[in-house]
Amino acid sequence: MKTFGIILLLTILFSACAQQNAFERFNLSKTKELSEDTIQSFKIKNGEKVDGIVNVVYLNKVLPNTYKKNEYFYVYYYVKDKNASVNFKLNAEASMLREKLSPENDFSYLTSFSAPWSKYYLLGFPQQGNTLNFKITTSTGASATLKFIKDK
């Protein structure tokens, strides 16, 4: 009988927690919640040397009603060498859209980050398969690769 009481108590306690997730206490919108779930941040490295940082949001997952035909990303990055050029590829294909954005832009609310020293872009690529390998490369030889998996 003691065992039954303990099991019943544990079942009640754990079932009460099962209806919540980590985002509920922050009062985030569904879009902001998807953005926080999707955003990836990586160091842009040249060997062991860190040359910068990149943050990428996969917009097709966050805003599926707006971005559905191709692959779209909101990217902001910082590279130490201000003269370095940056190249973006998705599964080894160049972007078909590369729109430079201001620090305060239409996607700023997705990340709650805005800094004048970072560079901001909206990138579009042709439709791809389920695995998306997003690569950023600088003219100084530094790079970072991020992997996104589409929901099936």
C-alpha positions as CSV (number, residue, x, y, z in Angstrom):
1,M,0.0,0.0,0.0
2,K,2.9,2.3,0.8
3,T,4.4,1.7,-2.7
4,F,1.1,2.4,-4.3
5,G,0.8,5.7,-2.5
6,I,4.3,6.8,-3.5
7,I,3.7,5.9,-7.1
8,L,0.3,7.7,-7.1
9,L,1.9,10.9,-5.6
10,L,4.8,10.9,-8.1
11,T,2.4,10.4,-11.0
12,I,0.3,13.4,-9.9
13,L,3.4,15.6,-9.4
14,F,4.9,14.7,-12.8
15,S,1.6,15.0,-14.7
16,A,1.1,18.5,-13.4
17,C,4.4,19.6,-14.9
18,A,3.8,17.9,-18.3
19,Q,1.4,20.6,-19.5
20,Q,4.1,23.3,-19.5
21,N,7.2,24.0,-21.6
22,A,10.3,26.1,-20.9
23,F,8.9,29.2,-22.8
24,E,5.6,29.5,-20.9
25,R,7.0,31.5,-18.0
26,F,8.6,34.1,-20.3
27,N,5.3,35.1,-22.0
28,L,6.8,34.8,-25.5
29,S,4.7,34.9,-28.7
30,K,4.6,31.8,-30.8
31,T,6.8,33.5,-33.4
32,K,9.4,34.6,-30.8
33,E,9.3,31.1,-29.3
34,L,10.0,29.5,-32.7
35,S,12.8,32.0,-33.3
36,E,14.5,31.2,-30.0
37,D,14.1,27.5,-30.8
38,T,15.6,27.9,-34.3
39,I,18.4,30.5,-33.8
40,Q,22.0,29.1,-34.1
41,S,25.2,30.9,-33.1
42,F,28.7,29.9,-34.0
43,K,32.2,31.3,-33.9
44,I,33.7,32.1,-37.2
45,K,37.2,30.5,-37.0
46,N,40.4,30.4,-39.0
47,G,42.0,27.3,-37.6
48,E,41.9,27.8,-33.8
49,K,41.7,31.6,-34.1
50,V,38.3,33.1,-33.6
51,D,37.7,35.9,-36.2
52,G,34.0,36.6,-35.4
53,I,30.6,35.3,-34.6
54,V,27.5,34.6,-36.6
55,N,23.8,34.2,-35.6
56,V,21.3,32.7,-38.0
57,V,17.5,32.3,-37.9
58,Y,15.8,30.0,-40.3
59,L,12.8,32.1,-41.3
60,N,10.9,29.3,-43.1
61,K,10.3,27.7,-39.7
62,V,9.7,30.9,-37.8
63,L,7.4,32.7,-40.3
64,P,6.1,29.8,-42.5
65,N,3.2,31.8,-43.9
66,T,5.6,34.5,-45.4
67,Y,8.6,32.3,-46.3
68,K,7.6,29.1,-47.9
69,K,8.8,28.7,-51.5
70,N,12.6,29.1,-51.1
71,E,15.0,29.0,-48.1
72,Y,15.3,32.2,-46.2
73,F,17.5,33.2,-43.3
74,Y,18.0,36.3,-41.1
75,V,21.7,36.6,-40.4
76,Y,23.7,38.9,-38.2
77,Y,27.4,38.6,-37.7
78,Y,30.5,40.4,-36.5
79,V,34.0,39.9,-38.0
80,K,37.0,41.4,-36.3
81,D,38.6,42.5,-39.7
82,K,36.2,45.3,-40.8
83,N,37.6,45.0,-44.4
84,A,37.0,41.3,-44.8
85,S,34.3,40.3,-47.3
86,V,31.9,37.6,-46.4
87,N,30.3,34.9,-48.6
88,F,27.2,32.8,-47.7
89,K,26.3,29.4,-49.2
90,L,23.6,26.9,-48.5
91,N,24.5,23.3,-49.5
92,A,27.3,24.8,-51.6
93,E,24.9,27.1,-53.6
94,A,25.3,30.9,-53.6
95,S,22.4,33.0,-52.4
96,M,19.9,34.4,-54.9
97,L,18.9,37.2,-52.4
98,R,21.3,39.2,-50.3
99,E,19.7,42.2,-48.7
100,K,21.7,44.3,-46.3
101,L,19.6,45.5,-43.3
102,S,20.0,48.1,-40.7
103,P,20.5,47.1,-37.0
104,E,16.8,48.1,-36.4
105,N,15.0,46.0,-39.1
106,D,11.8,44.0,-39.6
107,F,13.4,40.9,-38.0
108,S,15.0,42.5,-34.9
109,Y,12.1,41.5,-32.7
110,L,12.9,37.8,-33.4
111,T,16.3,38.0,-31.6
112,S,16.0,41.1,-29.3
113,F,19.5,42.0,-30.4
114,S,20.7,45.2,-32.1
115,A,24.3,46.4,-32.2
116,P,25.8,48.9,-34.6
117,W,29.0,46.9,-34.9
118,S,27.2,43.9,-36.4
119,K,26.1,43.4,-40.0
120,Y,22.6,42.2,-40.7
121,Y,21.3,40.4,-43.8
122,L,18.2,38.8,-45.2
123,L,19.4,35.9,-47.4
124,G,17.4,33.8,-49.8
125,F,18.5,30.5,-51.5
126,P,16.8,28.1,-53.9
127,Q,14.6,25.4,-52.4
128,Q,16.7,22.6,-50.9
129,G,16.2,19.1,-49.3
130,N,15.7,18.4,-45.6
131,T,19.2,19.0,-44.5
132,L,20.5,22.6,-44.8
133,N,24.2,23.2,-44.4
134,F,24.6,27.0,-44.1
135,K,28.2,28.2,-44.5
136,I,29.7,31.6,-44.0
137,T,33.3,32.2,-45.3
138,T,35.4,35.3,-45.0
139,S,38.1,36.6,-47.3
140,T,40.6,36.0,-44.5
141,G,39.9,32.3,-44.6
142,A,37.7,32.0,-41.6
143,S,34.5,30.0,-41.8
144,A,31.6,28.5,-39.8
145,T,29.0,25.9,-40.9
146,L,25.6,25.6,-39.3
147,K,23.2,22.7,-39.9
148,F,19.4,23.1,-40.0
149,I,17.1,20.1,-40.3
150,K,13.6,20.8,-41.7
151,D,10.5,19.4,-40.0
152,K,9.0,16.6,-42.1
